[in-house]
Amino acid sequence: MLKLAADFSDDLKQICSLDAFGTRILGYFQTYADKFDFCTVWIQHDDSGKPSAAVSRVNGDITVCAGENADYDELSAFVSMSDYASLQCQKSVMNKLGLISDTDGYVLRFNPGEYSDKDISHTADFKEIYDIIKGAGLMGVGDYLPWLSDVTYRVNHGTALPAVIAEDGGTVSCAMALFITDEAALLGAVATKNDYRGRGYAGRLVKYLGNKMTKQNKKTYLLCKQGSIFDFYESIGFEKEDEWSAITPEEK
C-alpha cells in the first residue's frame, strides 16, 4: 500500500537506490521532506513489509521508482487518478504500468577518468544558466521563477550543485548535479551557448562533475534522450545502463 514517506526514510533510501529515478525522488525528499505542499513523496511496501516502490509528485510532475516486488496494479491506479503534468520512470516500469510513452531515452552511468577543473566554477548566475538551458530546449525546464526557486533551494541544501564556465563576462556553458543523495547523483542541465559550442566546454563540465561525485563514492547517472547525443556522452566516460520513458506535458 502506498503511504506518505515521512515515517519511512530508511525504507525510502533502500528502494530509491534502485535507479536514477530513485535518486531524483530521494533528492526531492531530502530537500523538501514534508515541509511543502508542492512536493509529496509516497512509498509502497509489499506483503512482507519490504519497500517495493516510491513515487514523488512535484508541481504535478510524477516520478516513479519501482522494483520487481512492486504492486503495479496499485501504482497504475494511483497514477491514473493523478492529474499529472508529466511522468518519468524506467522504461520497464512504464511498460508494467500499462502506459504509452511519448519520449524515450537511455539511462547512462559514469565511469571516472581524467578531467580538468581549469576555469570551472560553482559560483553561478542562475538567470544565465536558465537562459542557456531554456535556449537549448532541454526537457522539463519550465518557467523561470519556479525553476529558480527549486534549483536555488536544492543548491542551498546541498542536494544540487552547478558547474559553469564563464567567458567574455558571462556564463557560456553549464552542467549540474541536479539531485545528490548519500549514494548517487543525477546529472543534467548540460548546455552551451551557440557561439561557444565546439570548444569542449560541456564535456569538461560533465566529466568534472562525474569525477567529483564518483570521488564521493556516489553512482553517477545522466538521462539522454534517444536520437540526441549518446555518442558524445559515451566518448566522455558514460555507458548505457538502462532505458527510460516519459509522458511529457505536451503529450498529456
C-alpha positions in Angstrom: 0.0 0.0 0.0 1.2 3.5 -0.8 1.8 5.7 2.2 3.4 9.1 2.7 7.1 8.5 3.1 7.7 10.8 6.1 7.9 7.9 8.6 9.8 5.6 6.3 13.1 7.4 5.5 15.3 4.3 5.8 13.0 2.2 3.6 12.8 5.1 1.1 16.6 5.2 0.9 16.6 1.5 0.2 14.1 1.5 -2.6 15.5 4.7 -4.1 18.9 3.1 -4.5 17.5 1.0 -7.4 17.8 3.6 -10.2 18.3 7.1 -11.4 14.7 8.0 -10.8 15.0 6.9 -7.2 17.9 9.3 -6.9 15.6 12.1 -8.1 12.8 11.1 -5.7 15.2 10.8 -2.7 16.9 14.1 -3.6 13.5 15.8 -3.5 12.6 14.1 -0.3 15.9 15.1 1.4 15.4 18.7 0.3 11.8 19.3 1.0 10.7 16.3 3.2 7.1 17.0 4.1 7.5 20.8 4.6 5.9 22.0 1.4 2.6 21.1 -0.3 4.0 21.2 -3.8 6.3 18.2 -3.1 4.9 14.9 -1.9 6.6 11.5 -1.7 5.0 8.2 -1.2 6.4 4.7 -0.5 4.9 1.3 -1.2 5.6 -1.9 0.8 5.0 -5.5 -0.3 3.1 -8.0 1.8 6.3 -8.9 3.7 6.9 -5.3 4.6 9.8 -4.7 2.3 9.8 -1.4 0.3 8.7 -2.0 -3.2 8.2 1.4 -4.9 8.5 5.1 -4.4 6.6 7.9 -6.1 7.1 11.7 -6.0 4.9 14.4 -7.2 6.4 17.9 -7.6 4.3 20.6 -9.1 2.3 18.0 -10.9 5.3 16.1 -12.3 5.4 12.5 -11.2 8.5 10.3 -10.9 8.2 6.5 -10.2 10.9 4.1 -8.9 9.7 0.5 -8.6 11.2 -2.9 -8.0 10.2 -6.4 -9.2 8.1 -6.8 -6.0 6.0 -3.7 -6.6 2.2 -3.8 -6.8 1.9 -2.4 -10.3 -1.9 -2.6 -10.2 -1.9 -0.1 -7.3 0.7 2.1 -8.9 -1.2 2.2 -12.2 -4.4 3.1 -10.4 -2.6 5.8 -8.4 -1.1 7.3 -11.5 -4.4 7.1 -13.5 -6.2 9.0 -10.7 -3.5 11.7 -10.6 -3.9 14.8 -12.7 -0.2 14.8 -13.5 1.6 17.1 -15.9 4.3 14.7 -16.7 5.5 11.2 -15.7 9.0 9.7 -15.8 10.4 6.3 -14.9 12.4 3.4 -16.2 11.1 2.0 -19.5 10.4 -1.3 -17.9 8.3 0.4 -15.2 6.3 2.4 -17.8 5.5 -0.8 -19.6 4.3 -2.5 -16.4 2.1 0.5 -15.6 0.5 -0.1 -19.0 1.2 3.4 -20.2 2.4 4.5 -23.6 5.3 7.0 -23.5 6.0 9.8 -26.0 9.6 10.3 -25.1 12.3 7.6 -24.5 16.0 7.6 -23.8 18.9 5.9 -22.1 20.0 5.9 -18.5 23.8 6.4 -18.6 26.2 5.6 -15.8 29.5 7.5 -15.5 32.9 5.8 -15.4 35.6 8.0 -13.9 38.6 9.1 -16.0 41.0 12.0 -16.5 39.5 15.5 -16.2 40.4 19.1 -15.8 38.9 21.7 -13.4 40.6 24.6 -15.1 38.2 27.6 -15.3 35.3 25.7 -13.8 33.4 27.4 -11.1 30.5 26.6 -8.8 29.6 30.3 -8.4 26.8 30.6 -10.9 24.4 33.3 -12.1 21.2 31.2 -12.2 19.5 33.5 -14.7 22.3 32.9 -17.1 22.1 29.2 -16.6 18.4 29.3 -17.2 18.7 31.2 -20.4 21.3 28.7 -21.7 19.3 25.6 -20.9 16.0 27.2 -22.0 17.6 28.2 -25.3 18.9 24.7 -25.8 15.3 23.3 -25.4 16.1 20.9 -22.6 13.2 18.8 -21.3 11.3 19.9 -18.2 12.9 23.3 -17.7 9.6 25.2 -17.2 9.1 28.8 -16.3 11.9 30.8 -14.8 10.6 31.7 -11.3 9.5 28.1 -10.3 12.7 26.8 -11.8 14.8 29.3 -9.9 13.1 28.7 -6.6 13.5 24.9 -6.8 17.1 24.9 -8.0 18.4 27.6 -5.6 16.7 25.8 -2.7 18.3 22.5 -3.6 21.7 24.1 -4.1 21.5 25.8 -0.7 20.6 22.5 0.9 23.4 20.5 -0.7 21.2 18.3 -2.9 22.2 20.0 -6.1 25.5 21.6 -7.5 26.0 23.8 -10.5 29.2 23.9 -12.5 29.9 26.6 -15.1 32.5 28.1 -17.5 32.5 31.8 -17.9 33.9 33.8 -20.8 33.6 37.4 -22.0 32.0 38.4 -18.7 29.2 35.8 -18.5 28.3 32.1 -18.3 28.8 30.4 -21.6 28.4 26.7 -20.6 26.8 24.8 -17.7 26.0 21.5 -16.2 24.5 20.5 -12.9 24.4 17.7 -10.4 20.6 18.1 -10.3 20.0 15.6 -7.5 22.5 14.5 -4.9 22.0 11.8 -2.2 24.4 9.9 0.0 24.7 7.1 -2.6 24.1 8.7 -6.0 23.9 11.8 -8.2 21.8 12.6 -11.3 23.5 15.0 -13.7 21.7 17.2 -16.2 21.2 20.8 -17.4 24.1 20.3 -19.8 24.2 23.1 -22.4 26.4 25.7 -24.1 25.6 29.0 -25.8 25.6 28.7 -29.6 28.6 30.9 -30.2 30.8 28.9 -27.8 29.9 25.3 -28.9 32.6 23.1 -30.3 35.2 24.1 -27.7 34.7 21.1 -25.4 33.2 23.1 -22.5 30.1 20.8 -21.9 32.3 17.7 -21.9 34.7 19.2 -19.5 31.9 20.2 -17.1 30.2 16.8 -17.2 33.4 14.9 -16.7 34.3 17.2 -13.8 31.0 16.7 -12.0 31.1 13.0 -12.8 34.5 12.6 -11.3 33.6 14.8 -8.3 30.6 12.7 -7.5 32.5 9.4 -8.0 35.2 10.5 -5.6 32.4 10.8 -3.0 31.5 7.2 -3.7 28.3 8.1 -5.5 26.9 6.3 -8.5 26.5 9.0 -11.1 23.7 8.9 -13.7 22.6 11.0 -16.6 19.5 10.8 -18.8 20.0 11.0 -22.5 17.0 11.2 -25.0 17.0 8.8 -27.9 18.2 10.4 -31.1 20.2 13.0 -29.2 23.9 13.0 -28.3 24.5 9.5 -26.8 27.8 9.2 -28.8 29.1 12.4 -27.1 28.3 11.1 -23.6 29.8 7.7 -24.4 33.0 9.4 -25.6 33.5 11.2 -22.2 33.0 8.1 -20.0 29.3 7.2 -19.8 27.9 3.8 -20.6 24.3 2.7 -21.2 22.8 1.1 -18.1 19.1 1.0 -18.8 16.3 2.8 -20.7 13.8 5.4 -19.5 10.4 6.6 -20.7 8.3 9.7 -20.1 4.9 11.2 -20.8 5.6 14.9 -21.4 3.4 17.9 -20.6 2.8 18.5 -24.4 1.5 15.0 -25.0 -0.6 14.9 -21.8 
